[in-house]
């Protein structure tokens, strides 16, 4: 999107996002060619199987518990 705005040069975008110029040109070309299909499909075009969604929720829960535990442990050690 930044490349489409045109308020920065490709060189500036390369430095900002840490990519080479050819990658920015590829992304810009792809967005111009197929960007409208994003709005035609909408988010409803993406469906995860129920078991995959359950695994993701379990992982989020586990990571939250680990994060809370580590936060409390680090808080006590200071």
N, C-alpha and C positions, 0 to 999 in steps of 0.2 A: 504494500500500500504506500509505503514511503517513496518508492520509486515512481509511482503514479502521480503523487502529489507534485513532484518536480521542484520542491523548494530546497533540495540538497542535490549535490552532484553525485554521480555514481561512485566516485572516489570517496566522498564523505560517507556514503552509505556502506561502502566496503569496510571502512575503518570502524564505523559504529557497530555493525553487525558481525564483523570478523569473517567476512566471506570474500570471495574473488568476484570481479566484475561480471564474468561470464555467468555466474550463478544468479546474480541479480537480474541480468537480462533474460535468463531462462524463466525465472519466477514471474517477471513482468509479462513476458510473452504468454505464459501459461494462464496467468490471471486474466489477461485481456481476451484470450481465446475461449476459456472455459469458466470464467468467473460467474457468469450469469446462471450457470447450472446449479450453483450453490443455493441460490434463492428459489429456483424451481423445485429442487428436492426438499429443501428445508432440513431440519434436524431429524424429522421422522424417517428419513432415508437410512438412518443408522440404527440397527437393531443388534443387541447382544443376546446370545442364548441365556436362558435363565440361570443355568449353572455357572456361566462365566460371570454374570452379574453378582451372584452370591459369593463367588470367590473374591471378587473385587471388594465387596462390602466387608468380607471377613478380613482381608488384608488391611483395609482402611482402619477397621476396629483394632486390629493387633498393633498397627503402627501408632495409633493414638494412645493406646495403653503404654507402649514402650516409651513414647515421647513424654507422656505425663510422668512416668516412673523416673526417667533420666532427668527431667526437669526438677523433680523433688530431690533426687539424690545430689544433684549439683548445687541446689539451693542450700542443702544442709552442710556441704563440705566447705562453703565459703566462710 
